[in-house]
Amino acid sequence: MADHSPNKNSDKEDVWTVGRLLTWTTDWLGTRGSDSPRLDAEVLLAFVRNCPRILLYTAFDEIVDAEQRQDFRELVRRRGQGEPVAYLVGKKEFFSMTLDVTPATLIPRPETEGLVVRVLDVWKEEFCGKPSMRVLDVGTGSGALAIALASHMTDAIVTATDISQAALDIASANASKHSLDGRIKFLKSDVLEHPDLSRSWDIIVSNPPYVREDEFDGLPDDVRLYEPRDALVGGVTGCEIVQRLVQQASGSLVSGGWLFIEVGPSTVSLAEKIISATTELAGKPTVKDSSGLPRIVQARVV
């Protein structure tokens, strides 16, 4: 950082208040490629001050002490190098819930909240009130999907899987944090290979790896250099795991059961073709995300 960074406080003109820190940091992060420099600055400063972000707005004139300022400066430095804010503070908001995240898990994204909304819409229309309905989240990561769904589908039996034990440990801790550990079962499994997953499911939902191998090097640095590659890349076509998921799910869903899969715009066409070629499934219209991009492929057992 420059000589006039928040680490300097040698005279009266260098009094670092909350407001001044946020202004300086926002400007600096903007020169370092951050897409949301003001938000990044607020999240990091709120974390250092151990307060809700909203309270920063009532504290603009408060002086930040030297210890907090030094802690903040170190986080800002790391953010300037590309490290994701969620990993720096160890948490991320998803569907109005705070989830712990580590480099062992993908960082939950707003696009995936649309997957929760779509599943809940179908549940309300077709399954609400059904006793002991069964929901499976494949590739749970931080547990975002399973926890969000379990918190709203209060009668559902939810199971969540991941191939990574480290991710499952985080997901299990997040379920406990939201008092859902008794309602979500976590299993280590490669797609639906675990023998306990051959049962009949009403809904299977997944946000699997779907980035093509030739797309990986073009991902933003804060994704490519920090988030787990195995949770991002879905193979040469981006749909190798989607292919396995569709094949296995088609034989594990009940009659009338639903399959929902988040994909990327570059892989949606192939994912739709995989579903249409699966005789047990009837493809449904792909759902677009809030940016108007095709995002959720869906199908129902015939």
C-alpha positions in Angstrom: 0.0 0.0 0.0 1.0 3.6 -0.4 2.6 5.7 2.3 -0.7 7.2 3.2 -2.3 3.8 3.9 -4.3 3.1 7.1 -1.0 1.9 8.8 0.1 5.6 9.0 -1.3 7.7 11.9 1.6 10.1 12.8 -0.3 13.4 13.0 -3.7 14.9 13.4 -4.4 14.7 9.7 -3.9 11.0 9.8 -6.8 10.2 12.1 -8.4 7.0 10.7 -12.1 7.0 11.3 -14.5 4.2 10.1 -15.6 6.5 7.3 -12.1 7.4 6.2 -11.0 3.8 6.2 -13.9 2.7 4.1 -13.3 5.5 1.6 -9.6 4.9 1.3 -10.0 1.1 1.1 -12.8 1.3 -1.5 -10.6 3.4 -3.8 -7.6 1.2 -3.3 -9.4 -2.1 -3.9 -11.0 -0.6 -7.0 -7.5 -0.3 -8.5 -6.8 -3.9 -7.6 -9.6 -5.4 -9.7 -12.3 -5.9 -7.1 -15.8 -6.0 -8.6 -17.3 -4.8 -5.3 -14.7 -2.7 -3.5 -17.1 -0.9 -1.2 -18.8 -4.1 -0.1 -15.4 -5.8 0.3 -14.2 -3.0 2.5 -17.4 -3.0 4.7 -17.4 -6.7 5.2 -13.7 -6.8 6.2 -14.0 -3.8 8.6 -17.2 -5.2 10.2 -15.3 -8.5 10.7 -12.4 -6.7 12.4 -14.7 -4.7 14.6 -16.9 -7.7 15.3 -20.1 -5.9 14.5 -22.9 -6.3 11.9 -22.0 -4.4 8.7 -25.0 -2.1 9.0 -23.6 -0.7 12.2 -20.7 0.8 10.3 -23.1 3.4 9.0 -23.7 4.8 12.4 -20.0 4.8 13.3 -18.4 6.8 10.4 -16.8 9.3 12.8 -15.5 6.7 15.3 -11.7 6.4 15.4 -10.4 2.9 14.7 -7.7 1.9 17.1 -4.3 0.9 16.0 -4.7 -2.9 16.6 -8.0 -3.1 14.6 -6.4 -0.9 11.9 -3.5 -3.2 11.6 -5.7 -6.3 11.4 -7.9 -4.6 8.8 -4.8 -3.5 6.8 -3.6 -7.2 6.6 -7.0 -8.4 5.4 -7.1 -5.6 2.8 -3.7 -6.5 1.6 -4.7 -10.1 1.1 -7.9 -9.1 -0.6 -5.8 -6.9 -2.9 -3.9 -10.0 -3.9 -7.1 -11.7 -4.9 -8.0 -13.8 -1.9 -11.8 -14.0 -1.6 -13.5 -12.0 1.1 -15.5 -15.1 2.2 -12.3 -17.0 2.9 -10.8 -14.0 4.7 -13.7 -13.8 7.2 -14.5 -17.5 7.1 -18.2 -17.0 6.3 -20.7 -16.1 3.6 -24.4 -15.2 3.6 -26.7 -17.5 1.6 -30.4 -17.4 1.5 -30.4 -15.1 4.6 -28.2 -17.6 6.5 -24.6 -17.2 7.6 -22.5 -20.2 6.6 -18.9 -21.0 7.5 -16.7 -21.5 4.5 -13.1 -22.6 4.0 -10.9 -23.2 0.9 -12.2 -26.8 1.1 -15.6 -25.6 -0.2 -16.9 -23.4 -2.9 -18.2 -20.0 -1.9 -22.0 -20.1 -2.1 -23.2 -17.7 -4.9 -26.4 -15.7 -5.5 -27.1 -17.8 -8.6 -27.5 -20.8 -6.4 -30.1 -19.1 -4.4 -32.3 -19.3 -7.5 -31.9 -23.1 -7.3 -33.3 -23.0 -3.8 -36.3 -20.8 -4.9 -37.1 -23.2 -7.8 -37.0 -26.3 -5.6 -39.2 -24.6 -3.0 -41.7 -23.6 -5.7 -42.1 -27.1 -6.9 -42.3 -28.4 -3.3 -45.1 -26.0 -2.5 -47.0 -27.0 -5.6 -46.6 -30.7 -5.4 -45.1 -32.0 -2.2 -46.0 -29.7 0.6 -47.7 -31.9 3.3 -46.4 -35.1 2.0 -45.1 -37.1 5.0 -41.5 -38.1 5.0 -40.7 -36.8 1.5 -37.0 -37.4 0.7 -34.6 -34.8 -0.7 -31.0 -35.5 -1.8 -28.4 -32.8 -2.3 -25.5 -34.1 -4.4 -22.1 -32.3 -3.9 -23.2 -30.3 -1.0 -19.9 -28.3 -0.4 -20.6 -26.0 2.5 -24.1 -27.4 2.9 -25.8 -24.4 1.5 -28.5 -26.1 -0.6 -29.3 -28.8 2.0 -29.5 -26.4 4.9 -31.6 -23.8 3.0 -34.0 -26.5 1.8 -34.3 -28.2 5.2 -34.9 -24.9 7.0 -38.0 -24.3 4.8 -39.2 -27.9 4.0 -39.7 -28.7 7.7 -41.3 -32.2 7.0 -38.6 -33.3 4.6 -35.9 -35.9 5.2 -32.8 -34.4 3.7 -29.5 -36.2 2.8 -26.4 -34.4 1.6 -23.3 -35.9 0.0 -19.9 -34.8 -1.1 -16.8 -36.6 -2.3 -14.7 -34.4 0.0 -14.6 -35.2 3.7 -13.3 -31.8 4.5 -16.3 -30.2 2.8 -18.7 -32.6 4.7 -17.1 -31.5 8.0 -17.9 -27.9 7.2 -21.4 -28.7 6.0 -22.1 -30.7 9.1 -20.9 -27.8 11.3 -23.1 -25.4 9.4 -26.1 -27.7 9.9 -25.4 -27.7 13.6 -25.0 -23.9 13.6 -28.5 -23.6 12.3 -30.0 -26.4 14.5 -30.5 -28.7 11.6 -28.0 -31.4 12.4 -30.7 -33.8 13.4 -32.6 -33.3 10.1 -29.8 -33.6 7.6 -27.8 -36.8 7.1 -24.3 -36.3 5.5 -22.6 -39.0 3.5 -19.3 -39.2 1.7 -20.1 -40.3 -1.9 -19.0 -39.9 -5.5 -22.2 -38.7 -7.0 -24.7 -41.5 -6.0 -22.3 -44.3 -5.6 -22.9 -44.8 -1.9 -25.2 -47.8 -1.3 -27.5 -45.8 1.0 -28.3 -43.5 -2.0 -30.0 -46.2 -4.1 -33.3 -45.4 -2.3 -36.3 -43.6 -3.8 -36.0 -39.8 -3.7 -38.7 -37.3 -4.3 -36.3 -34.5 -5.2 -32.6 -34.6 -6.2 -30.8 -31.3 -6.4 -27.2 -30.5 -7.3 -24.7 -27.7 -8.0 -22.0 -30.0 -9.5 -18.7 -29.0 -11.1 -19.7 -27.7 -14.6 -16.7 -25.5 -15.8 -15.1 -26.9 -18.9 -11.4 -27.6 -18.6 -10.6 -25.1 -21.4 -12.5 -22.4 -19.4 -10.6 -22.8 -16.1 -7.6 -20.6 -17.0 -10.0 -17.8 -17.9 -11.8 -17.7 -14.6 -11.3 -14.7 -12.3 -8.1 -15.0 -10.2 -10.1 -15.0 -6.9 -11.9 -18.1 -8.2 -9.1 -19.9 -10.1 -6.4 -19.4 -7.6 -8.3 -20.0 -4.3 -11.5 -22.1 -4.7 -11.2 -25.9 -5.0 -10.6 -26.9 -8.6 -12.3 -30.3 -8.2 -15.5 -28.5 -7.2 -15.3 -26.2 -10.3 -14.2 -28.3 -13.3 -16.6 -30.8 -14.6 -14.3 -32.3 -17.2 -13.4 -31.7 -20.9 -17.0 -30.9 -21.8 -18.0 -29.6 -18.3 -20.8 -32.2 -18.2 -19.0 -35.4 -17.3 -20.3 -35.3 -13.7 -23.7 -34.0 -14.9 -23.8 -37.1 -17.2 -23.2 -39.5 -14.3 -25.6 -37.6 -12.1 -28.5 -37.7 -14.6 -28.0 -41.4 -15.3 -27.9 -42.4 -11.6 -30.6 -40.0 -10.5 -33.0 -41.3 -13.2 -33.0 -44.7 -11.5 -33.2 -43.3 -8.0 -36.2 -41.0 -8.2 -39.8 -42.0 -7.4 -42.4 -41.7 -10.1 -43.1 -38.0 -10.6 -39.8 -37.1 -8.8 -37.8 -34.1 -9.8 -34.2 -33.5 -10.7 -32.7 -30.0 -10.5 -29.1 -29.2 -11.6 -27.3 -25.9 -11.7 -25.1 -25.5 -14.8 -23.3 -22.7 -16.6 -24.3 -20.9 -19.8 -21.6 -22.7 -21.8 -22.7 -26.2 -20.7 -26.5 -25.8 -20.5 -27.1 -27.1 -24.1 -25.2 -30.3 -23.5 -26.8 -30.8 -20.1 -30.3 -30.5 -21.8 -29.2 -33.0 -24.4 -28.1 -35.5 -21.7 -31.5 -35.2 -20.1 -33.4 -35.5 -23.3 -31.5 -38.7 -24.2 -32.4 -40.3 -20.8 -35.7 -42.2 -21.4 -36.7 -42.3 -17.8 -36.8 -38.5 -17.6 -38.9 -35.8 -19.2 -37.0 -32.6 -19.5 -38.6 -29.3 -18.3 -37.8 -25.8 -19.5 -34.4 -24.5 -18.2 -34.8 -21.7 -15.7 -32.8 -18.5 -16.1 -31.0 -16.7 -13.3 -31.4 -13.1 -12.3 -29.0 -12.0 -15.0 -31.1 -13.7 -17.7 -28.7 -16.6 -18.2 -29.8 -20.2 -18.4 -28.9 -21.7 -15.1 -31.1 -24.6 -13.9 -31.8 -27.6 -16.0 -34.7 -29.7 -14.6 -36.4 -32.9 -15.4 -39.1 -35.2 -14.0 -39.4 -39.0 -13.9 -41.9 -40.0 -16.5 
